[in-house]
């Protein structure tokens, strides 16, 4: 059986991602830097025989996917299951603001972000329950073909945790995803997957200050308190 190769990509940077605010369900567009990141990745993937391009329906993912799809003359296909985790009443707040306003929720989330959800939001388990079937449906539909899938930071980390058998309660700390990062997964079939490339940003990080693109930052401020303290 031929391998199905999935190019699983996080969207480019946004203004809210630069401010490190919770913006899962908030529909925020790419920043200029995010568009440059996506353009660099589009150039990197332009020679590949991509069969289809899928994305979460939010504007930052659809725009990233559109930039990548353009050299291939493909239409971006939206899939709701690929959208980002909703943080409910935490949306657009910084981590510090959440800790001040909702200390009990923040503590529970630090302990187990997989099964806990803030008021009005989703748990990591709920995201996995909708995102994994969406991804596997794409794999089944494009057997033996290379496909681009553009999604979000938490959603991608939860998908990889499920596919690779990692402890999903540690997805925030054990896996990172920079803006416009490229991950490559080969599927033998819908239940057997192998990670080939992870969180790769060489399409823009190698260019340095001359391009105006920043190298990915260290994720320490966004890790759980047990990691940083």
N, C-alpha and C positions, 0 to 999 in steps of 0.2 A: 504494500500500500504506500503510495507517495506521501511524503511529509507535507503538512500544511504549515506554512510559516506565517506567524502573526507578528507584525511590527506594532507593538503596543507602546503608545506614545502619550506622554503627559502634554497638556496644552502649554503654550508659551506663557511668559510672565504677564501679570496684570498689575494694576495699581494697588489693589488690595493685597495681592500676594507679596508685593514689596513692603507693605506695611504690616505683614504678618497678622492679618485679621482672619477670623473664621468667615469663610465665604463659600460654603459648599453649595447652598441652594440659591445664593445671590447671583443674578445673571450679570456679571461684569465683563466688559470686553478686554481684549488684549491691550497691553501697553505698546508703545512704539518698540521698546526693547523686545517684547514678546513676539511681535511681528518679525523682527530681525532674526530672532532665534528660530522661528518656524521657517523662515526663508532659507536659512542655512541648512536646516534639516531637509527641506524640500530639494535643495540642490544635491545633497548627499544621496537622496533616494531616487533622484530623477532617472537614473539609468536602469532601475529595477523594473521588471515586468509585473507591476502591481495590478491585481485583478479587480480590487474593489477598495473603497475607503469608507469606513464607518466612523461615527462619532456620537458622543453624547449630544443632546439637543441644545445645550447651553451655548451662548454666543462665543465664549472663549475657545471651546472645543471645535465648534463648527468653523470658526475662522481659521484656527490652526490647521484643521483638516482640509479646508478649501485651498490654503496655500500649498499644502503638500500634494493635493490631488491635481492642481492646475497643470503641472508638466505632463501628466498622464491623460489629460482630457476626460477625467472621471467626475461624476457627480458624487457629492458626499451624501451618504445614507445615514439618517439620524436613527439612533436606537435609545429609547428612554432608559433602558436598564443600565446603560453605561454612565448615567449622570453621577454627579458627586454626592457624597453623604450630606444630608441636611442636618445642620446644627441647631435647628429650631430657634429658640429665643437667644441663642448665642450668636446668631448671624451678624456679621459686620463688627463684632466686638473683638478686642485684642485678648490674648490669653490672660493678661493681668486684669483686665476689666471683668472677665468672666470669674476669675478667682475672687475678686472683691464683691461682685453682685450675687454670685451663686456659689458660695464656697462648698456647700454639700455636694452639689452636682459636679463641680470641678474635681473634688476629691474622689468621687465614685468613678469618674471618667479616667482619672489617672490610674486608678486601681485596675479597671477592666474596660477599655474602650470598645471591646468586641460585643459585650452583652448589654452595656449601659447606653442609654440615650438621654440627652437633655430634653427638657420639656418641649414638645413640639418637633423634636428631631428624630433621627434614625440611629440605631445601633450599627456597629460593624457587621453584625450577623444579618440584619435586615438588608444592608447593602449587598452583601455576598449572595443572599437569596435571590436578588433580582439581577445582579451583574454577571454572576457565573453562568446562569442559563443563557443570557444574552450572548456572551462570548462563545460558549460552546455551540450555540445555534449557528453563529457565523462560521465556526470551524467546520461544522457538518455541511454547511451550504457551499463551502469553497474548498472541498477536499482536494489536496494536492496543489493548491494555489497560494501565492503570496498576497497577504491582505494587510492593509493598514487599519488600525483601530486607535482612535484618539479618545482618551478619557481623562481622568483626574487623579490627583495624588493619592488620596485615601482609597479610592476605588481600585486603582492599579495595585496598591500594596495589599489590599484584601484579596484581590484575584490571585496574585502571586503566592500569598500565604496558603490559599486553598489548593492551588495547582501543585505546589511543591511540598505540601505537608508540613508547613511551619505552624507554630503555635499562634493562632490569630489574635490572641490577647496581647501579643507583643509586636503587632504589625507596625505601630508607630515608631518603635525604637530599633527594631531589627532590620527594617527596610526603609530606604529613602528614595525620593523621586524629585529631581530638580526640574525646573521649567524646561519644556521641550526636550525632555530626556527620552532616549530611545531604549526600548527593551525588545529583545527578539526571542520568541518562543516557538519551538518546533513541536507540532502535535503529530504523534503517530496515529492517534485517533482521538476521539473526544474525551477519553479518560486517561490518556498517557501523554504527558507533556514534559519537555526538557527546556530549561532556560539556557539560552545561548549567549545573550548579551543583556547587561543590567545597568540601568541608570546612566547611560552613556551620553555625554554632552560634548564629545570631541569636535562635533561640527561647529560649535561656537566657542568653547572654552580654550581651544588651542590658538585662537586668533588674537587674544590679549586685548590690550587697551586700544590698539590701532583701529579696531572696528566699533568701539563704543559698547561692546557686549561684555558684561561682567562674567567672571568665572563663578561657578556655583559656590554659594556661601556654606560655611560649616553649619550643620543642622542643630548644634547643641541647644540654642534657645528654644527649640520646638520639641525637645525630647521630654520624656517623663521625668518627674522630680527624682525618682530613684536612680536615674542615669546621671543627672547633672549634680546631684548632691550625695 
